[in-house]
Amino acid sequence: MKHASLAERKLGFQIHAVVFVLTLAVLVVVNLLTGRPYWVLWVAPSWGVGLLMHGWFGLKPTAGTGSRDQP
């Protein structure tokens, strides 16, 4: 998505965030039903860092413009 518009990048981030929340909710329920060890405590922050980086790098005003690719 080198040349995606800001609206497209926002939509991509929103989809990522919704999938994160829904999947994490399911994983929490599964982990609570199966009991210890609480492995979801490793999954949530790890994936959360990925979501944070997606927002940080994907929603910058210059992200996706391909400005680094220009000679």
C-alpha angles and dihedrals in degrees: 000000000000095000102034118140121242090255091054092048091049090051090050091051092047091051090049091050094049092048089048093053096043095045093045090051090054092046092050091053092047092048093048091050093049095043130209137039095056098216092166087077087070096043097051099055093039094054089038089061089053091051091047091051091047089056095041098049100025099051100044111121091245096043115118095014095108090228092147091053093062116096 
